[in-house]
Amino acid sequence: MDEKIYILIVEDELEVMDALIKDLEKFEEFFPVEAANNADEARDVIDYILDHGHKVGLILCDHVLPGQNGVDLLIELQQLPEAAKSRKVLVTGQAGHEDTILAINKADLDHYIAKPWTKEQLEEVVLAELTDYVIANKQNLLPFMQILDAEKLSAAMRNNQMTDH
């Protein structure tokens, strides 16, 4: 069974979720996209992905969600060994400075995207975050050369070869 690396979107506004999914189309062949409307659904989706032997490489999470907010969810996920490896991006127009600082300090937040975003901005962040995830978590980087940052992957492969000797 081939291990897949998923992108998880946690967003309660359907138009925003649809826009994120549409803007991530170019990654979907390599990184299946799953979506959740709230923290409980996100936990269920993550459990499902992990239970089937796959990984969550990137979590794009809104801050304002029904029930538990996005920052608290990301902090909670940081406590789970498998989810702690996931790259975490807060996509929001609502988080205040305190929430954002909390996310950076306690959830190991990797990036912050303010709404509204541009497709190019989102693609650039997703490309960088997935590249970093793959370098940190995968032995064979070759399959990702055509979709991720090939220059960065090549440098990582050269570094790996040097440390293998």
C-alpha positions as CSV (number, residue, x, y, z in Angstrom):
1,M,0.0,0.0,0.0
2,D,1.4,3.4,-0.9
3,E,1.4,5.9,1.9
4,K,-0.4,9.1,0.9
5,I,0.2,12.5,2.3
6,Y,-3.0,14.5,2.8
7,I,-3.8,18.2,3.0
8,L,-6.6,18.9,5.5
9,I,-8.7,22.0,5.3
10,V,-10.6,23.0,8.4
11,E,-13.1,25.7,7.5
12,D,-16.8,26.2,8.3
13,E,-17.7,28.6,5.6
14,L,-18.5,26.5,2.5
15,E,-17.6,29.3,-0.1
16,V,-14.2,29.7,1.6
17,M,-13.6,25.9,1.8
18,D,-14.6,25.6,-1.9
19,A,-12.2,28.4,-2.8
20,L,-9.3,26.8,-0.9
21,I,-10.0,23.4,-2.5
22,K,-10.1,25.0,-6.0
23,D,-6.9,26.9,-5.3
24,L,-5.2,23.6,-4.3
25,E,-6.1,21.7,-7.4
26,K,-2.6,21.5,-8.8
27,F,-1.5,19.6,-5.6
28,E,-4.4,17.1,-5.4
29,E,-2.9,14.4,-7.7
30,F,0.0,14.0,-5.2
31,F,-1.6,15.2,-2.0
32,P,-5.3,14.3,-1.6
33,V,-7.3,17.1,0.0
34,E,-9.8,16.4,2.8
35,A,-12.0,19.0,4.4
36,A,-13.7,19.4,7.8
37,N,-16.2,22.0,9.0
38,N,-15.1,22.0,12.7
39,A,-12.6,20.7,15.2
40,D,-14.5,17.4,15.9
41,E,-14.8,16.6,12.2
42,A,-11.1,17.5,11.8
43,R,-10.1,15.0,14.5
44,D,-12.3,12.3,12.9
45,V,-10.7,12.9,9.4
46,I,-7.2,12.8,10.9
47,D,-8.0,9.6,12.8
48,Y,-9.3,8.1,9.6
49,I,-6.2,9.1,7.6
50,L,-3.8,7.8,10.2
51,D,-5.8,4.6,10.8
52,H,-5.4,3.8,7.1
53,G,-1.6,4.2,7.2
54,H,-1.5,7.6,5.6
55,K,-0.1,11.0,6.9
56,V,-1.4,14.5,7.2
57,G,1.3,16.7,5.7
58,L,-0.5,20.0,5.9
59,I,-3.3,21.4,7.9
60,L,-4.9,24.7,6.7
61,C,-7.1,25.8,9.5
62,D,-9.5,28.7,10.0
63,H,-9.5,30.3,13.5
64,V,-13.2,31.1,13.8
65,L,-15.0,27.7,13.9
66,P,-18.2,26.5,15.5
67,G,-17.2,25.0,18.9
68,Q,-13.5,24.8,19.5
69,N,-11.5,27.5,17.6
70,G,-8.8,26.8,15.2
71,V,-5.9,27.9,17.4
72,D,-7.0,25.6,20.2
73,L,-7.4,22.8,17.7
74,L,-3.9,23.3,16.4
75,I,-2.5,23.4,19.9
76,E,-4.3,20.1,20.7
77,L,-3.1,18.4,17.5
78,Q,0.5,19.5,18.4
79,Q,0.3,17.0,21.4
80,L,-0.4,14.0,19.1
81,P,2.9,12.5,17.8
82,E,1.7,12.0,14.2
83,A,-0.2,15.3,13.9
84,A,2.7,17.2,15.5
85,K,4.7,16.5,12.3
86,S,2.1,18.1,10.1
87,R,2.8,21.6,8.8
88,K,0.2,24.0,10.2
89,V,-1.1,27.1,8.5
90,L,-3.7,29.4,10.0
91,V,-5.9,30.9,7.3
92,T,-8.0,33.6,8.8
93,G,-9.1,37.1,8.9
94,Q,-10.2,36.9,12.5
95,A,-7.4,35.8,14.8
96,G,-6.1,38.6,17.0
97,H,-2.5,39.1,18.0
98,E,-2.9,37.1,21.2
99,D,-4.4,34.1,19.3
100,T,-1.8,34.2,16.6
101,I,1.1,34.4,19.1
102,L,-0.5,31.5,21.0
103,A,-0.7,29.5,17.8
104,I,3.0,30.2,17.0
105,N,4.2,29.4,20.5
106,K,2.0,26.5,21.4
107,A,0.9,24.9,18.1
108,D,4.2,25.2,16.3
109,L,2.4,27.2,13.6
110,D,4.3,27.3,10.4
111,H,2.6,30.0,8.5
112,Y,-0.3,32.6,8.7
113,I,-2.4,33.5,5.7
114,A,-4.7,36.4,6.0
115,K,-8.1,36.3,4.2
116,P,-8.6,37.2,1.5
117,W,-5.6,35.5,-0.1
118,T,-4.5,35.2,-3.7
119,K,-4.2,31.8,-5.4
120,E,-0.5,32.5,-6.0
121,Q,0.1,33.3,-2.3
122,L,-1.7,30.2,-1.2
123,E,0.1,28.0,-3.7
124,E,3.5,29.5,-2.7
125,V,2.8,28.7,1.0
126,V,1.5,25.2,0.4
127,L,4.4,24.5,-1.9
128,A,6.9,25.6,0.8
129,E,5.2,23.8,3.6
130,L,4.7,20.5,1.8
131,T,8.3,20.6,0.6
132,D,9.5,21.1,4.2
133,Y,7.2,18.3,5.4
134,V,8.4,15.8,2.7
135,I,12.1,16.6,3.4
136,A,11.6,16.0,7.1
137,N,9.5,12.9,6.8
138,K,10.2,11.0,3.6
139,Q,13.3,9.0,2.6
140,N,12.7,9.1,-1.1
141,L,12.2,12.6,-2.3
142,L,12.3,11.8,-6.1
143,P,8.5,11.3,-6.5
144,F,7.9,14.8,-5.3
145,M,10.3,16.6,-7.7
146,Q,7.7,17.5,-10.3
147,I,5.2,19.0,-7.9
148,L,7.2,20.5,-5.1
149,D,10.3,22.8,-4.8
150,A,12.7,20.7,-6.9
151,E,15.7,22.9,-6.0
152,K,15.1,22.5,-2.3
153,L,14.5,18.8,-2.7
154,S,17.7,18.4,-4.7
155,A,19.7,20.2,-2.0
156,A,18.1,17.9,0.7
157,M,19.0,14.8,-1.3
158,R,22.6,16.0,-1.7
159,N,22.8,16.7,2.1
160,N,21.4,13.2,2.8
161,Q,24.0,11.6,0.6
162,M,26.7,13.5,2.4
163,T,25.4,12.4,5.8
164,D,25.0,8.8,4.7
165,H,28.7,8.3,4.1
